[in-house]
């Protein structure tokens, strides 16, 4: 092998190593640090629209609990696919207070509206947390239907979070299938990167 051939082979090997390392880093970042998600439904309108892309901080959630008002990606209970509440007896006029025991493999994105120990009711789509109406200027109006009104308060169990979409009249959320265990939360959405006109930080 000539000196030139050795140089070409060395450069090729170096390129392959660089590409492999870059790919490994990208996959590692996605698996452990930041992951992109596509918004699949209208449940978070007007905050997030169908097809919009967001970035989710996967590592931050390991060191701190979700905050009220934070938008998070999580695994819902298996009952979410059929709007099944885990409680054996579902009280009329009351949101679901207990999830089915198994975690679904799909990902949902919603807003945290109540945490462990909070009491929550929903009136005309607005959250009443611990007896006070939450400030929610970001939601779509929701009035007059059963989905908008769950006036009888429930208490969120320890280690659980109650999730709701901002499009209160068009969101499949904790009202129907219960609060989400802390361990099922993947991370908080912190930025949107697509489409270009909606790029920004939450």
C-alpha positions in Angstrom: 0.0 0.0 0.0 1.4 3.4 -1.0 1.7 6.4 1.3 -1.3 8.1 -0.6 -3.5 5.0 -0.2 -2.7 4.8 3.5 -3.6 8.5 3.9 -6.9 8.0 2.1 -7.8 4.9 4.2 -6.9 6.7 7.4 -9.2 9.7 6.4 -12.0 7.3 5.5 -11.7 5.5 8.9 -11.6 8.9 10.6 -14.7 10.0 8.8 -16.6 6.8 9.8 -15.5 7.2 13.4 -16.7 10.9 13.5 -20.1 10.0 12.0 -20.5 7.1 14.4 -19.6 9.3 17.4 -21.9 12.1 16.2 -24.8 9.6 15.7 -24.1 8.1 19.1 -24.2 11.5 20.8 -27.4 12.5 19.0 -29.1 9.2 20.0 -27.8 9.6 23.6 -29.1 13.2 23.8 -32.5 12.1 22.6 -32.6 9.1 24.9 -31.5 10.9 28.1 -31.5 14.7 27.7 -33.8 16.3 25.1 -36.3 14.6 22.8 -38.5 16.1 20.0 -42.2 15.4 19.9 -44.9 16.2 17.3 -48.3 17.4 18.5 -50.8 14.8 17.2 -54.2 16.4 18.1 -56.1 19.6 18.9 -56.2 19.0 22.6 -53.6 21.8 23.4 -55.0 24.4 21.0 -54.5 27.4 21.1 -51.1 26.9 22.8 -50.0 24.1 20.5 -51.4 23.1 17.2 -51.5 19.8 15.2 -48.2 19.1 13.6 -46.2 21.6 15.8 -43.0 20.2 17.2 -41.7 20.7 20.7 -38.6 19.8 22.6 -38.9 18.0 25.9 -36.4 18.1 28.8 -36.0 14.5 29.9 -33.4 14.9 32.5 -34.8 17.8 34.4 -37.8 15.8 35.5 -35.5 13.4 37.3 -34.4 16.0 39.7 -37.5 18.1 40.3 -41.2 17.6 40.4 -43.5 19.0 37.7 -44.9 22.5 38.4 -48.5 23.5 38.2 -49.0 25.1 34.8 -46.1 23.2 33.2 -46.7 21.4 29.8 -45.4 17.8 30.1 -45.1 14.6 28.0 -46.2 11.5 29.8 -47.5 8.0 29.5 -51.2 7.9 30.3 -52.9 4.9 32.0 -54.1 2.1 29.8 -57.7 3.3 30.5 -57.0 6.5 28.5 -57.7 4.7 25.2 -61.3 3.9 26.3 -61.8 6.8 28.8 -61.9 4.2 31.6 -61.6 5.4 35.2 -59.8 3.2 37.6 -62.2 3.9 40.4 -64.8 1.2 40.9 -67.5 3.7 41.6 -67.6 6.8 39.4 -69.5 9.7 41.2 -71.7 11.8 38.9 -70.4 15.3 38.5 -67.0 14.3 39.6 -63.8 13.9 37.6 -61.9 10.6 37.7 -59.8 10.3 40.9 -58.0 7.0 40.2 -56.2 5.8 37.1 -56.2 2.2 35.9 -53.1 0.5 37.2 -51.2 -0.2 34.0 -49.2 2.4 32.1 -49.9 2.8 28.3 -46.9 2.8 25.9 -48.2 5.9 24.0 -47.2 9.4 24.8 -49.6 12.3 25.6 -48.8 16.0 26.0 -51.0 18.1 28.4 -50.7 20.7 31.1 -50.3 20.0 34.8 -53.3 21.6 36.6 -53.0 20.0 40.0 -50.5 18.0 42.1 -50.4 15.7 45.1 -52.8 16.6 47.9 -54.6 19.3 45.8 -58.4 19.2 45.6 -59.8 20.0 42.1 -63.1 20.6 40.5 -63.9 21.9 36.9 -66.5 24.5 36.2 -67.2 25.7 32.7 -63.8 24.3 31.7 -61.9 26.2 34.4 -59.9 24.5 37.1 -61.0 25.2 40.7 -57.9 24.2 42.7 -58.1 24.1 46.5 -61.3 26.2 46.3 -59.8 29.0 44.1 -60.3 29.4 40.4 -57.0 29.1 38.6 -55.7 31.8 36.3 -55.8 30.2 32.8 -55.7 32.8 30.1 -54.4 30.2 27.7 -57.4 27.9 27.4 -60.1 27.7 24.8 -63.6 28.5 26.2 -65.7 25.5 27.3 -69.2 25.8 28.5 -72.5 24.0 28.8 -71.5 20.4 28.3 -70.7 17.5 30.7 -67.1 17.5 29.6 -66.8 21.1 30.8 -68.3 20.6 34.3 -67.2 18.4 37.1 -68.2 20.5 40.1 -67.7 18.0 42.8 -64.1 18.2 44.1 -61.7 15.2 44.1 -58.4 15.0 45.9 -55.2 14.1 44.0 -53.4 11.1 45.5 -49.8 11.4 46.8 -47.3 11.1 44.0 -49.9 11.9 41.2 -50.6 14.8 38.9 -53.8 15.8 37.2 -53.4 16.6 33.4 -55.7 18.7 31.2 -55.5 20.0 27.6 -55.8 23.7 27.0 -58.6 23.0 24.5 -61.0 22.0 27.3 -63.9 21.0 25.1 -61.8 18.8 22.9 -59.3 17.1 25.2 -59.1 13.5 26.3 -57.4 14.0 29.7 -57.4 13.2 33.4 -61.0 14.2 33.8 -62.0 10.9 32.2 -59.1 8.5 33.1 -57.6 9.9 36.2 -54.4 11.4 37.6 -50.9 10.3 36.3 -48.3 8.8 38.6 -45.1 10.8 38.9 -43.0 7.9 37.5 -45.0 8.0 34.2 -44.0 11.6 33.4 -41.3 11.8 30.8 -40.4 15.5 30.9 -41.4 19.1 30.5 -41.8 20.8 27.1 -39.6 23.9 27.1 -39.5 25.0 23.5 -41.2 24.8 20.1 -39.1 24.6 17.0 -41.6 24.0 14.1 -43.2 25.6 12.2 -40.6 28.5 12.0 -43.3 31.1 12.7 -44.0 29.5 16.1 -40.4 29.0 17.3 -40.1 30.0 20.9 -39.5 29.1 24.6 -42.3 28.3 27.0 
